[in-house]
Amino acid sequence: MSSTKQLTLPITGMTCANCVATVERNLKKLDGVQSAVVNLSSERATVDFDADKLALPDVIARVNRAGYGVATGEADLIIKRLADDNDARRLEKTLAQLDGVLEAQVTLTTEKARVTYVPTIITQAELRRAVSAAGFEAIELGGNAEDAEALAREHEINEQWRLLIVGLIFTVPLFLLSMSKDFGLLPSFFYSGMIMDGMREAKPWFNWIMLALALPVQFYVGWQYYVGAFKALRNKSANMDVLIVLGSSAAFFYSLPVTFGWLMGHVYYETAAVIITLIKLGKYLEARAKGRTSEAIKKLMGLRAKTARVIRDGVEAEVSIDDVRVGDIVLVKPGEKIPVDGVVIEGRSSIDESMLTGESLPVEKKPGDPIIGATMNKQGLLKFEATKVGKETALAQIIKLVEDAQGSKAPIQKMADQVSAVFVPIVIVIALLTFGGWYFFGPALPAHADVNNFTRALIYMVAVLVIACPCAMGLATPTAIMVGTGKGAEAGILFRNSEALERAGKVNVVVLDKTGTITKGQPAVTDIVTNPEFKITSDELLRLAASVEKGSEHPLGEAIWAEATTRGLVLAEPAGFQAEAGHGVQAEVEGRGVLVGNQRMFDARGIALGKLDVELNRLQAEAKTAMLVAVDNTAAGIIAVADTIKDGSLEAIADLHKLGLKVAMMTGDNQKTAEAIAKQAHIDTVLAEVLPEGKSEEVKKLQHKNSAAQIVAMVGDGVNDAPALAQADVGLAIGTGTDVAMAAAPVTLMSGDLRGVSRAIHLSRKTVTTIKQNLFWAFIYNVVLIPAAMLGYLNPMLAAGAMAFSSIFVVTNSLRLKNVKI
């Protein structure tokens, strides 16, 4: 039996959609790999493989062979309690066997361990725990653990910046010299007496100065393009690097024989240098902008408390968050962050959970209530027991969920991937056709033209090679997905994958489960009606009824007792309590006989309702349960109880209608009760008397109603409604902050607020619109500018500039999603 494992690797060196395809293709060639998904925006590869056939080093070696790298981190730990060399070897072996560790060295003399690891698989905190489990103590060098993946990315950006500066140092003077020469602006000693193609020729040594300035740009600044192109071609692929190398090399190598005096004509060193430097500038700016697409994840990670105050063996001590264990008793003072998930055992306070749920109002907490790590304690001192730590906490699960969604591929991306796969070879063919067309069939040049036929064809070919941009196509979808899912997480909306984010915007019918979704799921007193012929106030009527119901376990009785308690009424002790099944209850309260029951109970005792009869019919028509109250065998009033509509439900349904959606309500209630609730909540379609096991079938019917396929979203609690959520095109589970990993639901609403449904759909629509804008730009850019370059309307240097900024446009357009109000 095969043991399937999943790895997430941070990939370095990817520049375009073709790079993604190359890494994916190479990973899939490995025996044992079941699936490989690579994301250009997050620069990560998710690989499912058979652990019996493959190991992590094999996967990394394949990535390296494809011409890319894997970001790794190095942990330097001081190890205490090493007795001898055997201890060092044993610890080294223990560390080396951990998932995600590439190399471990433990030195007895210095009492240090150096571990090279993959930060997306294992953290420094887990390394320290493994050291402790082996019987030693690990102290980290240099304070807090750093984000190794972020460091690797930062190093990459810094390297791009350094190369860009070098490129500018040489390219700017090279460009200015070339332009000054062409316009005759240089001092006379630069020029020879020759006139060629109507322009004064520079002295031979001038071209050598140009070569000296161009060489560092071509083979130092541009060296990574040569390496990338070589590795791509070695893998029988062609990427953006191939186009850049072909374009810049054509201009550079054509200029060499002119410099050596083997050919007559102009040199084009400045063209080659400007192409490389402009593209380097574009890549640097793109990397900076791409970094901002993952800000939401960084914000979530930043919510974690750094330390926790725990009580162990009766002693209070401040420890690192990574050292908190399940079962620890943790103290949190007002104004401090809750370090991990747990259950309150002492104290009362209000907790600000807005950073995770998007819910602005603080939530009251008392002993027995669950609390979530990373939320803020507002008022009182709390003592709680840690129940979830490390990767098990709600925050860690949220981060994992968002990362998984950002790393997944949306269906809309498939077309861009298919085009990108053949894009570069097609561009090379077009470039060759451009050269051949202009060289053999181009119009005759004027007598004093400053280029010859070959040079003109070469320049236009270079423009075609450089203008083509596969990068924008590769970034169009993943950058928008990253910003969209991050924006959702900030608002307490978690998308399990990018397909859910894309599909939610297409929904046209939303099905809401009634109990607990539209309504509170708890009966509450809605009306108190007194008999005008019986002198009694509504509070007194409620007090007497609640005194009878004081010990009742019936939900309707509990609702009456709860309302009286809320109003602060002082209840009396009932005497001679009697309950009649299906009728009601009776008891003596303060010497008066009080009955609380239904009409059957009153009819059996011959108690006339009088003027209350009209009120009874009205309340029943509103789907409320009417509890009749009699005092000393006289009808005193009616207390109506119903499952009340949640705060915000009416606004949420109105928001869905504004988005042009039909809203259906599903309930097990009878048709009359369901229609009364639907009327209050302005529901379009009522699905009543639906048994729990029949919910998914009702969703199925809606999907195929009126012979036209409808995109149906189901909103439920994620547990009881799991089959219906799975059947719906988009399942939205309403959570409570801790129920993050609801397997059946592609979308989880953390706050439990129904208004999150319209926010999720609105965000999806905005994200898909952004993706479409990006794809339109990416395609139209190439469709318009490649023919323009073929026809000779684009200078290669302008082409390089346009190409460099096309992908920046796509990334910045995606970043606009951050400002969308949802």
C-alpha positions, -999 to 999 in steps of 0.1 A, spaced: 0 0 0 15 33 -11 19 62 15 10 94 -2 26 126 11 23 162 1 51 188 0 50 225 -5 83 239 -19 93 275 -22 107 278 -58 132 304 -68 142 317 -103 108 315 -120 100 345 -143 71 335 -165 43 310 -171 67 289 -192 89 285 -161 58 272 -142 51 247 -170 88 236 -170 89 230 -133 55 212 -134 66 190 -163 99 180 -147 83 172 -114 57 150 -130 84 130 -148 96 117 -114 84 81 -107 60 83 -78 47 119 -83 9 118 -85 3 156 -90 24 188 -92 9 223 -91 32 253 -94 20 289 -88 40 318 -103 26 345 -80 32 327 -47 63 310 -62 54 276 -47 51 241 -59 27 216 -42 36 180 -49 17 148 -40 39 118 -42 44 82 -31 68 83 -1 79 47 -8 93 57 -42 106 93 -36 122 114 -10 125 152 -6 161 153 -19 149 136 -52 122 163 -57 147 192 -49 173 177 -73 147 176 -101 138 212 -95 175 221 -96 180 201 -128 152 220 -144 172 252 -138 154 265 -107 161 265 -70 143 258 -37 145 284 -10 161 269 22 168 282 57 196 276 81 191 272 118 220 276 142 212 261 176 232 259 208 227 224 222 229 218 260 234 185 277 256 169 250 277 144 270 299 129 243 304 124 206 278 96 206 252 121 217 262 144 189 259 117 163 225 105 177 211 140 176 225 146 141 207 114 130 174 124 147 174 158 130 184 144 96 154 121 97 129 149 102 106 158 72 120 190 56 155 187 69 181 185 41 213 185 62 222 184 99 256 189 115 261 187 153 295 196 167 304 185 202 333 209 207 313 240 200 280 225 213 262 238 182 239 223 156 235 237 121 204 225 102 196 233 66 158 229 61 129 238 38 108 264 57 75 255 41 78 219 55 94 224 90 99 254 113 127 263 137 102 258 166 97 222 154 134 216 152 138 228 188 110 205 199 127 175 182 159 184 200 140 184 233 123 151 225 157 136 219 167 146 255 186 177 249 179 215 251 181 238 221 188 275 224 184 295 192 212 319 182 202 354 173 168 358 191 135 353 172 132 327 145 133 344 111 111 336 82 136 317 60 114 317 29 110 355 32 147 359 36 154 339 5 129 360 -15 144 392 0 178 381 -11 165 375 -46 150 410 -48 182 425 -34 203 406 -60 180 420 -88 184 455 -74 222 452 -73 223 439 -109 200 467 -120 223 493 -105 253 478 -123 233 477 -155 223 514 -151 259 524 -144 271 511 -177 239 514 -198 231 551 -192 265 564 -204 265 539 -233 231 551 -244 240 588 -241 273 583 -261 254 564 -288 227 591 -291 252 620 -290 272 604 -317 242 598 -340 231 635 -335 266 649 -340 268 663 -305 302 649 -295 334 670 -298 351 668 -332 380 646 -321 355 617 -317 347 618 -354 368 606 -384 365 624 -417 343 597 -432 306 601 -439 285 570 -441 248 569 -449 246 606 -445 261 606 -410 296 614 -397 315 582 -387 332 580 -353 368 569 -350 374 531 -348 383 533 -310 348 548 -302 332 514 -310 357 498 -285 345 521 -258 310 511 -266 320 474 -264 337 480 -230 305 495 -216 283 468 -231 303 437 -220 294 439 -183 258 444 -190 256 416 -215 275 389 -196 273 400 -160 239 417 -156 223 395 -183 242 362 -173 211 348 -155 192 350 -187 218 330 -205 218 304 -177 180 303 -177 178 300 -215 204 271 -215 185 252 -188 151 257 -206 165 245 -239 182 216 -221 147 206 -208 133 209 -244 114 240 -235 116 277 -243 109 305 -219 111 343 -216 149 340 -210 153 325 -245 136 355 -261 157 380 -242 189 361 -250 181 358 -287 171 395 -289 200 410 -270 226 386 -284 215 393 -320 222 430 -315 254 424 -295 270 398 -317 262 416 -349 281 446 -335 313 426 -329 325 421 -365 317 458 -371 339 467 -341 367 444 -353 366 461 -388 353 430 -406 320 446 -416 310 481 -424 280 496 -406 267 508 -372 271 490 -338 240 482 -317 256 477 -283 233 503 -267 202 483 -280 215 451 -264 223 468 -231 191 488 -229 170 456 -235 187 438 -206 186 467 -182 150 477 -189 139 441 -185 159 439 -152 141 471 -140 108 455 -149 116 423 -131 127 441 -100 96 463 -99 74 432 -105 91 413 -77 85 442 -53 48 444 -64 44 406 -62 56 407 -26 27 430 -18 2 404 -31 10 382 -1 7 409 25 -25 393 39 -6 362 48 21 382 64 -5 402 84 -21 369 96 13 356 106 20 388 124 -11 384 146 6 356 166 17 365 201 55 360 206 53 348 243 29 333 268 26 335 306 21 299 318 18 283 352 38 251 356 43 234 390 27 264 406 53 288 392 43 316 367 69 318 338 70 336 305 79 312 277 81 314 239 48 307 221 64 277 205 70 261 239 34 262 251 20 227 254 -15 213 254 -28 213 289 -7 243 301 -25 268 322 -21 302 306 -26 337 321 -36 367 299 -39 402 313 -61 430 298 -47 444 266 -26 413 258 -31 388 230 -44 353 236 -13 332 228 -30 299 218 -65 283 215 -80 272 248 -109 271 272 -115 297 300 -112 282 334 -112 314 355 -122 350 350 -145 369 327 -136 393 299 -146 405 264 -124 394 235 -118 413 203 -120 386 176 -122 411 146 -87 402 133 -99 367 126 -136 368 121 -141 403 108 -167 408 135 -162 442 151 -181 438 184 -161 422 213 -174 388 224 -180 381 261 -161 351 276 -167 333 309 -155 300 323 -161 271 299 -161 293 268 -136 286 240 -111 313 231 -90 317 199 -52 324 198 -41 358 183 -73 375 195 -71 404 220 -82 403 256 -99 437 263 -109 439 299 -105 412 326 -77 388 337 -83 354 321 -69 320 331 -73 293 305 -62 258 296 -44 255 263 -62 230 240 -45 236 206 -10 248 200 14 252 170 -1 240 137 -34 230 153 -45 265 163 -73 282 145 -49 309 132 -24 283 119 -53 265 101 -65 298 86 -30 305 73 -27 270 58 -62 273 42 -53 307 26 -19 294 14 -35 264 -1 -61 285 -19 -34 309 -32 -14 279 -45 -43 263 -63 -51 269 -100 -84 285 -110 -102 270 -140 -100 304 -158 -61 300 -158 -61 269 -180 -64 289 -213 -35 311 -203 -14 280 -195 -22 264 -228 -12 295 -247 20 300 -226 31 265 -234 34 272 -271 39 310 -270 77 312 -271 83 288 -300 56 306 -320 72 340 -313 106 327 -324 90 315 -357 73 349 -361 107 366 -355 124 345 -381 96 352 -406 99 389 -398 137 387 -406 131 368 -438 102 390 -449 121 422 -445 154 409 -459 140 393 -490 108 412 -497 112 445 -478 109 478 -498 141 492 -512 160 515 -488 167 552 -497 201 559 -511 214 576 -479 197 553 -454 217 548 -421 211 510 -422 215 483 -448 189 456 -457 204 430 -434 206 454 -404 170 466 -409 157 430 -409 178 421 -379 165 451 -359 129 443 -366 135 407 -357 150 418 -324 119 440 -317 96 410 -322 117 388 -299 118 415 -271 82 427 -273 66 393 -268 56 388 -231 45 355 -217 50 369 -181 18 389 -181 -3 358 -191 13 338 -163 7 364 -137 -28 374 -147 -47 348 -127 -25 339 -97 -18 375 -86 -55 383 -85 -63 350 -67 -36 359 -41 -50 393 -34 -86 381 -35 -81 352 -10 -61 375 12 -87 402 12 -113 375 21 -93 362 50 -90 398 64 -128 399 63 -133 365 79 -141 348 46 -120 317 39 -119 302 4 -106 266 4 -93 269 -32 -93 293 -61 -120 274 -80 -144 282 -51 -134 319 -54 -140 319 -91 -173 299 -89 -189 320 -61 -193 349 -85 -214 329 -109 -240 319 -83 -276 330 -91 -295 311 -63 -286 311 -26 -302 285 -4 -302 294 33 -308 268 60 -334 284 84 -325 273 119 -292 288 131 -286 306 98 -316 330 92 -329 325 127 -311 322 161 -321 286 165 -334 293 200 -370 301 208 -375 336 223 -405 355 236 -418 378 208 -452 391 221 -470 395 254 -507 402 251 -528 408 282 -566 403 284 -582 438 286 -610 423 308 -584 410 333 -565 437 351 -528 426 348 -496 441 334 -475 423 308 -445 421 333 -468 405 360 -482 381 335 -447 371 324 -436 368 361 -464 344 370 -459 323 339 -421 322 344 -426 312 381 -445 282 369 -419 273 342 -390 279 366 -379 242 366 -391 234 331 -368 218 306 -391 224 277 -376 249 251 -408 270 252 -408 271 290 -371 280 290 -378 309 266 -404 323 290 -381 319 320 -351 335 301 -372 365 291 -383 371 327 -347 368 339 -336 393 312 -362 418 324 -349 414 360 -383 401 373 -382 384 408 -398 349 404 -417 331 431 -414 295 441 -442 274 425 -462 249 446 -480 217 434 -463 218 400 -481 195 374 -472 189 338 -497 175 313 -480 161 282 -492 178 250 -512 204 269 -491 225 294 -482 230 330 -499 244 361 -489 253 396 -498 275 426 -479 308 427 -483 331 457 -517 315 464 -530 319 429 -536 290 405 -516 296 373 -519 276 340 -496 279 311 -506 258 281 -522 255 247 -559 258 235 -566 221 241 -558 226 278 -581 257 280 -609 238 262 -606 208 285 -611 231 315 -638 252 299 -618 285 301 -631 310 276 -606 331 257 -630 361 251 -613 389 233 -580 370 232 -593 347 205 -585 373 177 -550 378 191 -545 341 192 -554 337 155 -531 366 146 -501 352 164 -506 317 149 -508 333 114 -474 348 121 -460 313 128 -456 320 165 -463 294 192 -489 310 214 -488 300 251 -521 308 269 -519 319 305 -548 316 330 -549 329 365 -575 313 388 -593 297 358 -596 330 339 -578 338 307 -552 364 316 -532 367 284 -510 352 258 -472 348 256 -460 342 221 -427 323 215 -409 319 182 -375 312 168 -365 348 161 -346 362 130 -309 368 137 -296 404 138 -283 412 104 -303 385 85 -328 409 69 -299 432 58 -280 401 45 -309 389 24 -315 425 11 -278 426 1 -282 393 -18 -312 407 -37 -291 438 -46 -266 415 -62 -295 402 -84 -297 368 -66 -327 346 -58 -329 336 -21 -344 302 -10 -350 290 25 -348 254 35 -364 241 67 -380 211 84 -409 233 96 -444 230 81 -453 251 51 -474 276 70 -447 284 96 -420 284 69 -440 309 48 -445 332 78 -407 333 84 -401 338 47 -425 367 46 -407 384 74 -373 378 59 -383 386 22 -374 351 10 -382 343 -27 -386 305 -25 -396 283 4 -385 247 7 -405 234 37 -408 200 55 -374 190 43 -358 162 64 -321 165 71 -313 136 48 -334 152 20 -315 186 19 -290 176 -8 -318 163 -30 -336 197 -27 -303 214 -38 -301 190 -67 -336 199 -78 -328 236 -77 -297 231 -99 -318 216 -127 -350 237 -122 -368 251 -153 -346 229 -175 -318 256 -172 -288 248 -151 -286 272 -122 -255 278 -101 -266 272 -65 -249 282 -33 -259 265 -1 -254 282 33 -254 260 64 -236 252 96 -210 229 80 -218 198 101 -255 190 98 -256 203 63 -225 186 50 -242 166 22 -261 197 9 -230 218 11 -211 192 -9 -240 189 -35 -242 227 -41 -220 244 -67 -206 265 -39 -210 255 -2 -207 282 24 -203 271 60 -211 296 87 -185 291 114 -180 304 149 -143 313 147 -129 279 157 -146 257 131 -121 265 105 -115 232 88 -150 224 76 -142 197 50 -175 199 31 -175 236 25 -154 253 -1 -161 287 17 -161 293 54 -176 324 70 -157 328 103 -179 353 120 -212 334 117 -228 365 102 -250 359 72 -239 392 57 -206 374 49 -224 355 21 -230 386 -1 -195 398 8 -180 365 -5 -200 367 -37 -192 403 -43 -154 396 -37 -156 367 -61 -171 389 -88 -145 416 -83 -117 391 -84 -130 374 -116 -134 408 -132 -98 416 -123 -86 383 -138 -105 390 -170 -90 425 -172 -55 410 -167 -60 383 -193 -75 408 -218 -44 431 -213 -20 402 -215 -35 389 -248 -43 422 -264 -8 435 -256 8 406 -276 -19 406 -303 -14 443 -311 23 449 -304 38 418 -320 23 427 -354 35 463 -348 70 451 -343 68 428 -374 58 458 -395 87 479 -382 68 504 -360 87 495 -328 123 502 -319 138 473 -299 146 496 -269 109 508 -268 98 471 -272 119 461 -242 104 489 -221 69 479 -231 76 443 -223 91 451 -189 61 471 -178 33 448 -192 37 424 -163 40 453 -138 6 465 -151 -10 431 -144 4 429 -109 -6 465 -99 -41 459 -114 -45 429 -91 -33 450 -61 -63 473 -67 -84 445 -53 -71 455 -18 -91 487 -19 -124 470 -29 -151 475 -3 -169 443 6 
